[in-house]
Amino acid sequence: MDRNHFDDFGSATRDMRSRMHEMLDAYEQSQTQVGEVQRQLVDLRVQASTSDGSVHVTVDSAGAVLEVCVTPAAMRGTAGQLSGLLTDTAREAARLAKEQTAAVVAPLADLAGGMPDLSELVPGAPEPANDGRTMF
């Protein structure tokens, strides 16, 4: 092997090492961001109320009901009317929670898009199959 070949190899190694350090830094940053998103989701609470304020429903990030508050005004109707108010308000709270959860999680989709494919790191490596599935 001639000297130029060794120089090329050394340059490629330095480039690969530099790229790996960049990837590790990006990974550490993404882990921090994932942890923050997880904390936000744990803390997320969403409340929906009837138009007259007689029923309030609070849900978590998954839309699970955490609390239901019914005022005396809501009790003036029939049991069927109260059931309808509770159901509609819980559905609205779950819908709002889904929207807010999607907004909190959205930055993670950018993280996944920023990761290099194996073929970008190792020349000649196969491209990953893209079957249309996404992380989120």
N, CA, C and O of each residue as an XYZ file, in Angstrom:
544
protein
N       0.830     -1.179      0.000
C       0.000      0.000      0.000
C       0.873      1.240      0.000
O       1.905      1.298      0.667
N       0.438      2.222     -0.757
C       1.240      3.440     -0.772
C       0.773      4.419      0.298
O      -0.274      4.237      0.918
N       1.559      5.439      0.496
C       1.313      6.440      1.548
C      -0.032      7.134      1.374
O      -0.710      7.399      2.366
N      -0.430      7.431      0.163
C      -1.711      8.105     -0.094
C      -2.890      7.267      0.368
O      -3.886      7.789      0.867
N      -2.762      5.974      0.195
C      -3.845      5.087      0.630
C      -4.011      5.151      2.154
O      -5.134      5.204      2.657
N      -2.900      5.145      2.878
C      -2.963      5.259      4.337
C      -3.505      6.607      4.769
O      -4.256      6.692      5.741
N      -3.132      7.662      4.060
C      -3.646      8.999      4.383
C      -5.155      9.054      4.183
O      -5.877      9.628      4.997
N      -5.626      8.452      3.092
C      -7.066      8.418      2.828
C      -7.798      7.649      3.927
O      -8.866      8.057      4.383
N      -7.206      6.533      4.340
C      -7.801      5.720      5.394
C      -7.857      6.502      6.704
O      -8.878      6.487      7.391
N      -6.776      7.179      7.051
C      -6.742      7.986      8.269
C      -7.765      9.101      8.237
O      -8.404      9.387      9.249
N      -7.925      9.727      7.100
C      -8.913     10.804      6.956
C     -10.326     10.258      7.117
O     -11.163     10.872      7.778
N     -10.588      9.106      6.513
C     -11.913      8.487      6.622
C     -12.201      8.097      8.065
O     -13.328      8.235      8.540
N     -11.178      7.609      8.758
C     -11.351      7.229     10.162
C     -11.674      8.455     11.017
O     -12.561      8.414     11.869
N     -10.943      9.545     10.778
C     -11.218     10.779     11.531
C     -12.630     11.289     11.250
O     -13.334     11.726     12.160
N     -13.033     11.228      9.986
C     -14.386     11.667      9.630
C     -15.437     10.797     10.309
O     -16.437     11.302     10.819
N     -15.205      9.488     10.313
C     -16.141      8.559     10.945
C     -16.206      8.816     12.456
O     -17.289      8.841     13.041
N     -15.046      9.006     13.074
C     -14.996      9.275     14.506
C     -15.727     10.590     14.831
O     -16.464     10.664     15.814
N     -15.526     11.595     14.023
C     -16.197     12.884     14.224
C     -17.703     12.720     14.093
O     -18.464     13.276     14.885
N     -18.128     11.968     13.105
C     -19.572     11.730     12.889
C     -20.169     10.964     14.077
O     -21.284     11.254     14.511
N     -19.424      9.990     14.595
C     -19.913      9.214     15.735
C     -20.063     10.107     16.968
O     -21.032      9.969     17.715
N     -19.115     11.021     17.187
C     -19.220     11.950     18.316
C     -20.446     12.860     18.147
O     -21.163     13.134     19.109
N     -20.672     13.314     16.934
C     -21.859     14.136     16.671
C     -23.134     13.356     16.969
O     -24.076     13.886     17.559
N     -23.152     12.086     16.551
C     -24.332     11.247     16.794
C     -24.548     11.009     18.284
O     -25.682     11.043     18.760
N     -23.473     10.771     19.017
C     -23.599     10.558     20.464
C     -24.109     11.816     21.152
O     -24.944     11.733     22.053
N     -23.621     12.972     20.743
C     -24.119     14.231     21.302
C     -25.599     14.405     20.998
O     -26.381     14.791     21.867
N     -25.976     14.115     19.756
C     -27.389     14.236     19.370
C     -28.250     13.253     20.157
O     -29.366     13.582     20.559
N     -27.728     12.046     20.374
C     -28.467     11.045     21.136
C     -28.691     11.513     22.574
O     -29.798     11.406     23.103
N     -27.640     12.029     23.195
C     -27.775     12.509     24.570
C     -28.788     13.654     24.654
O     -29.584     13.726     25.590
N     -28.745     14.533     23.677
C     -29.699     15.645     23.650
C     -31.125     15.112     23.451
O     -32.067     15.603     24.073
N     -31.276     14.117     22.591
C     -32.611     13.570     22.347
C     -33.151     12.861     23.586
O     -34.347     12.929     23.869
N     -32.271     12.178     24.328
C     -32.704     11.522     25.563
C     -33.211     12.545     26.572
O     -34.196     12.303     27.269
N     -32.544     13.671     26.648
C     -32.996     14.744     27.530
C     -34.369     15.231     27.102
O     -35.253     15.441     27.932
N     -34.539     15.408     25.800
C     -35.821     15.886     25.284
C     -36.925     14.855     25.515
O     -38.048     15.224     25.859
N     -36.628     13.586     25.335
C     -37.621     12.532     25.584
C     -38.041     12.543     27.055
O     -39.225     12.417     27.366
N     -37.080     12.692     27.946
C     -37.395     12.757     29.374
C     -38.297     13.931     29.702
O     -39.219     13.802     30.508
N     -38.041     15.072     29.087
C     -38.880     16.250     29.320
C     -40.299     16.021     28.800
O     -41.268     16.403     29.457
N     -40.426     15.409     27.644
C     -41.752     15.109     27.103
C     -42.491     14.147     28.029
O     -43.685     14.318     28.276
N     -41.796     13.150     28.536
C     -42.424     12.206     29.458
C     -42.934     12.927     30.702
O     -44.041     12.653     31.165
N     -42.140     13.842     31.245
C     -42.567     14.605     32.429
C     -43.795     15.461     32.112
O     -44.723     15.556     32.915
N     -43.787     16.076     30.943
C     -44.928     16.903     30.553
C     -46.195     16.061     30.429
O     -47.275     16.496     30.829
N     -46.062     14.859     29.876
C     -47.232     13.992     29.726
C     -47.760     13.520     31.072
O     -48.971     13.434     31.274
N     -46.852     13.216     31.991
C     -47.275     12.795     33.329
C     -48.039     13.921     34.018
O     -49.021     13.679     34.720
N     -47.585     15.142     33.813
C     -48.197     16.292     34.484
C     -49.418     16.862     33.762
O     -50.154     17.664     34.336
N     -49.637     16.461     32.524
C     -50.723     17.055     31.733
C     -52.098     16.751     32.323
O     -52.435     15.596     32.585
N     -52.866     17.783     32.521
C     -54.252     17.667     32.983
C     -55.089     18.573     32.092
O     -54.717     19.715     31.822
N     -56.206     18.057     31.647
C     -57.084     18.817     30.766
C     -58.486     18.791     31.355
O     -58.969     17.754     31.808
N     -59.125     19.949     31.338
C     -60.484     20.032     31.878
C     -61.436     20.530     30.798
O     -61.115     21.430     30.022
N     -62.598     19.926     30.774
C     -63.685     20.388     29.906
C     -64.897     20.620     30.792
O     -65.084     19.954     31.810
N     -65.709     21.577     30.384
C     -66.908     21.919     31.158
C     -68.091     22.065     30.217
O     -67.932     22.359     29.032
N     -69.268     21.857     30.763
C     -70.481     22.120     29.987
C     -70.592     23.622     29.771
O     -69.947     24.403     30.472
N     -71.397     24.025     28.814
C     -71.528     25.455     28.504
C     -72.054     26.251     29.689
O     -71.724     27.427     29.846
N     -72.874     25.614     30.524
C     -73.402     26.327     31.690
C     -72.534     26.146     32.945
O     -72.843     26.689     34.005
N     -71.450     25.380     32.812
C     -70.537     25.190     33.932
C     -71.037     24.241     35.003
O     -70.480     24.197     36.099
N     -72.069     23.489     34.705
C     -72.640     22.604     35.718
C     -71.884     21.281     35.877
O     -72.036     20.596     36.888
N     -71.076     20.928     34.885
C     -70.288     19.693     34.935
C     -68.872     20.013     34.467
O     -68.677     20.671     33.445
N     -67.889     19.540     35.227
C     -66.474     19.672     34.866
C     -65.851     18.284     34.920
O     -66.063     17.531     35.871
N     -65.084     17.958     33.893
C     -64.380     16.671     33.853
C     -62.905     16.947     33.598
O     -62.553     17.689     32.680
N     -62.049     16.349     34.409
C     -60.602     16.476     34.252
C     -60.050     15.119     33.855
O     -60.395     14.092     34.441
N     -59.172     15.133     32.831
C     -58.548     13.897     32.341
C     -57.038     14.072     32.295
O     -56.522     15.189     32.352
N     -56.336     12.935     32.189
C     -54.881     12.974     32.040
C     -54.518     12.979     30.552
O     -55.390     13.110     29.694
N     -53.234     12.836     30.258
C     -52.772     12.903     28.870
C     -53.333     11.784     27.997
O     -53.421     11.939     26.779
N     -53.708     10.676     28.594
C     -54.291      9.562     27.846
C     -55.801      9.677     27.719
O     -56.433      8.849     27.063
N     -56.384     10.698     28.342
C     -57.830     10.867     28.292
C     -58.567     10.134     29.390
O     -59.798     10.102     29.393
N     -57.833      9.537     30.332
C     -58.473      8.835     31.448
C     -59.042      9.862     32.429
O     -58.388     10.844     32.782
N     -60.256      9.610     32.848
C     -60.937     10.540     33.752
C     -60.275     10.500     35.130
O     -60.105      9.441     35.734
N     -59.910     11.691     35.600
C     -59.310     11.824     36.926
C     -60.294     12.387     37.941
O     -60.255     12.044     39.123
N     -61.176     13.259     37.460
C     -62.101     13.907     38.377
C     -63.352     14.344     37.613
O     -63.288     14.784     36.465
N     -64.487     14.207     38.293
C     -65.767     14.696     37.771
C     -66.393     15.565     38.848
O     -66.552     15.136     39.991
N     -66.744     16.777     38.478
C     -67.414     17.689     39.408
C     -68.797     18.023     38.846
O     -68.938     18.422     37.690
N     -69.788     17.853     39.677
C     -71.169     18.132     39.285
C     -71.728     19.157     40.266
O     -71.678     18.960     41.480
N     -72.254     20.236     39.735
C     -72.850     21.267     40.584
C     -74.323     20.941     40.820
O     -74.891     20.121     40.098
N     -74.938     21.556     41.796
C     -76.368     21.322     42.026
C     -77.217     21.631     40.795
O     -78.259     21.007     40.592
N     -76.789     22.575     39.982
C     -77.551     22.914     38.776
C     -77.676     21.717     37.836
O     -78.706     21.547     37.184
N     -76.644     20.894     37.764
C     -76.684     19.721     36.891
C     -77.666     18.678     37.397
O     -78.146     17.853     36.620
N     -77.966     18.702     38.670
C     -78.854     17.709     39.267
C     -80.327     18.027     39.038
O     -81.190     17.209     39.357
N     -80.622     19.182     38.498
C     -82.024     19.579     38.292
C     -82.690     18.845     37.141
O     -83.917     18.781     37.064
N     -81.881     18.293     36.251
C     -82.459     17.564     35.125
C     -82.717     16.113     35.499
O     -82.619     15.711     36.659
N     -83.049     15.349     34.475
C     -83.288     13.912     34.683
C     -81.960     13.175     34.757
O     -80.910     13.729     34.432
N     -82.017     11.930     35.186
C     -80.811     11.095     35.234
C     -80.227     10.942     33.831
O     -79.007     10.949     33.664
N     -81.063     10.809     32.854
C     -80.612     10.689     31.461
C     -79.900     11.943     30.988
O     -78.889     11.865     30.290
N     -80.431     13.107     31.370
C     -79.787     14.359     30.984
C     -78.418     14.484     31.658
O     -77.446     14.892     31.023
N     -78.347     14.138     32.929
C     -77.076     14.194     33.640
C     -76.069     13.228     33.019
O     -74.900     13.572     32.844
N     -76.520     12.038     32.690
C     -75.632     11.056     32.041
C     -75.098     11.607     30.725
O     -73.917     11.453     30.413
N     -75.965     12.244     29.962
C     -75.541     12.834     28.689
C     -74.513     13.941     28.892
O     -73.523     14.020     28.165
N     -74.755     14.797     29.890
C     -73.802     15.868     30.185
C     -72.437     15.294     30.576
O     -71.397     15.766     30.115
N     -72.458     14.278     31.426
C     -71.208     13.650     31.866
C     -70.460     13.011     30.690
O     -69.253     13.193     30.532
N     -71.190     12.273     29.885
C     -70.577     11.588     28.742
C     -70.001     12.584     27.744
O     -68.857     12.447     27.313
N     -70.796     13.583     27.380
C     -70.331     14.574     26.401
C     -69.125     15.360     26.915
O     -68.186     15.631     26.166
N     -69.158     15.718     28.178
C     -68.061     16.494     28.748
C     -66.797     15.649     28.851
O     -65.700     16.144     28.588
N     -66.936     14.390     29.226
C     -65.775     13.494     29.291
C     -65.182     13.281     27.901
O     -63.961     13.248     27.751
N     -66.019     13.138     26.898
C     -65.526     12.981     25.523
C     -64.777     14.227     25.061
O     -63.733     14.126     24.417
N     -65.307     15.389     25.389
C     -64.645     16.631     25.012
C     -63.290     16.753     25.715
O     -62.304     17.152     25.096
N     -63.242     16.418     26.977
C     -61.973     16.466     27.714
C     -60.961     15.503     27.090
O     -59.788     15.849     26.945
N     -61.396     14.318     26.727
C     -60.501     13.333     26.097
C     -60.024     13.832     24.735
O     -58.865     13.629     24.375
N     -60.895     14.476     23.982
C     -60.507     15.029     22.678
C     -59.443     16.114     22.856
O     -58.443     16.144     22.138
N     -59.674     16.997     23.822
C     -58.707     18.062     24.104
C     -57.364     17.489     24.572
O     -56.301     17.988     24.204
N     -57.433     16.438     25.386
C     -56.204     15.798     25.868
C     -55.431     15.183     24.702
O     -54.202     15.253     24.666
N     -56.134     14.593     23.767
C     -55.477     14.009     22.593
C     -54.751     15.092     21.805
O     -53.616     14.889     21.372
N     -55.392     16.237     21.617
C     -54.770     17.353     20.905
C     -53.528     17.851     21.638
O     -52.477     18.052     21.030
N     -53.656     18.047     22.936
C     -52.531     18.573     23.710
C     -51.391     17.563     23.791
O     -50.220     17.943     23.756
N     -51.724     16.297     23.898
C     -50.695     15.257     23.917
C     -49.942     15.234     22.589
O     -48.718     15.108     22.570
N     -50.662     15.353     21.493
C     -50.011     15.378     20.176
C     -49.064     16.571     20.066
O     -47.981     16.454     19.493
N     -49.464     17.708     20.606
C     -48.608     18.897     20.562
C     -47.352     18.702     21.410
O     -46.270     19.146     21.025
N     -47.488     18.044     22.554
C     -46.339     17.807     23.437
C     -45.369     16.813     22.793
O     -44.153     16.966     22.917
N     -45.894     15.808     22.115
C     -45.080     14.742     21.540
C     -44.491     15.130     20.177
O     -43.517     14.519     19.737
N     -45.055     16.118     19.515
C     -44.634     16.490     18.160
C     -43.126     16.694     18.008
O     -42.570     16.252     17.003
N     -42.440     17.336     18.947
C     -40.988     17.511     18.764
C     -40.210     16.198     18.658
O     -39.113     16.173     18.099
N     -40.762     15.120     19.184
C     -40.064     13.836     19.103
C     -40.029     13.307     17.674
O     -39.105     12.580     17.309
N     -41.010     13.658     16.872
C     -41.011     13.226     15.474
C     -39.827     13.843     14.742
O     -39.240     13.210     13.865
N     -39.473     15.079     15.096
C     -38.311     15.721     14.499
C     -37.026     14.998     14.873
O     -36.094     14.924     14.072
N     -36.974     14.466     16.093
C     -35.789     13.724     16.518
C     -35.584     12.491     15.650
O     -34.470     12.208     15.210
N     -36.662     11.766     15.410
C     -36.560     10.543     14.617
C     -36.129     10.859     13.193
O     -35.381     10.089     12.590
N     -36.586     11.973     12.652
C     -36.227     12.345     11.291
C     -34.784     12.786     11.160
O     -34.241     12.786     10.055
N     -34.151     13.161     12.256
C     -32.780     13.638     12.209
C     -31.729     12.559     12.344
O     -30.536     12.839     12.234
N     -32.151     11.335     12.580
C     -31.180     10.251     12.740
C     -30.727      9.749     11.360
O     -31.550      9.571     10.462
N     -29.432      9.525     11.200
C     -28.943      9.064      9.899
C     -29.267      7.594      9.676
O     -29.419      6.821     10.622
N     -29.369      7.229      8.410
C     -29.525      5.829      8.044
C     -28.162      5.152      8.131
O     -27.126      5.815      8.084
N     -28.171      3.843      8.257
C     -26.927      3.090      8.331
C     -26.057      3.347      7.103
O     -24.833      3.425      7.214
N     -26.677      3.479      5.943
C     -25.913      3.692      4.715
C     -25.186      5.035      4.710
O     -24.214      5.208      3.974
N     -25.647      5.987      5.524
C     -24.944      7.261      5.634
C     -23.676      7.113      6.473
O     -22.728      7.882      6.311
N     -23.659      6.141      7.353
C     -22.504      5.926      8.223
C     -21.517      4.929      7.641
O     -20.304      5.086      7.775
N     -22.053      3.900      6.991
C     -21.216      2.835      6.456
C     -21.492      2.715      4.966
O     -22.535      2.197      4.568
N     -20.569      3.189      4.142
C     -20.777      3.097      2.695
C     -21.048      1.663      2.268
O     -20.353      0.736      2.684
N     -22.056      1.495      1.444
C     -22.419      0.179      0.941
C     -23.406     -0.576      1.806
O     -23.872     -1.645      1.411
N     -23.739     -0.046      2.984
C     -24.718     -0.725      3.848
C     -26.099     -0.613      3.206
O     -26.378      0.359      2.504
N     -26.957     -1.594      3.438
C     -28.295     -1.566      2.834
C     -29.150     -0.436      3.418
O     -28.997     -0.055      4.579
N     -30.042      0.080      2.593
C     -31.002      1.089      3.032
C     -32.089      0.384      3.848
O     -32.457     -0.749      3.538
N     -32.606      1.049      4.891
C     -33.708      0.431      5.634
C     -34.974      0.425      4.796
O     -35.195      1.310      3.969
N     -35.798     -0.582      5.020
C     -37.076     -0.658      4.317
C     -37.989      0.432      4.846
O     -38.078      0.641      6.056
N     -38.661      1.119      3.953
C     -39.624      2.139      4.357
C     -41.004      1.636      3.999
O     -41.442      1.744      2.854
N     -41.677      1.091      4.977
C     -43.003      0.527      4.733
C     -44.121      1.498      5.086
O     -45.282      1.097      5.170
N     -43.787      2.774      5.295
C     -44.810      3.770      5.587
C     -45.122      3.935      7.056
O     -45.837      4.860      7.440
N     -44.586      3.036      7.896
C     -44.846      3.173      9.325
C     -43.948      4.261      9.881
O     -42.820      4.454      9.427
N     -44.474      4.972     10.877
C     -43.696      5.993     11.553
C     -43.644      5.682     13.029
O     -44.385      4.834     13.525
N     -42.758      6.379     13.734
C     -42.615      6.145     15.168
C     -43.859      6.588     15.910
O     -44.262      5.937     16.873
N     -44.484      7.692     15.482
C     -45.626      8.239     16.208
C     -46.829      8.321     15.337
O     -47.888      8.760     15.786
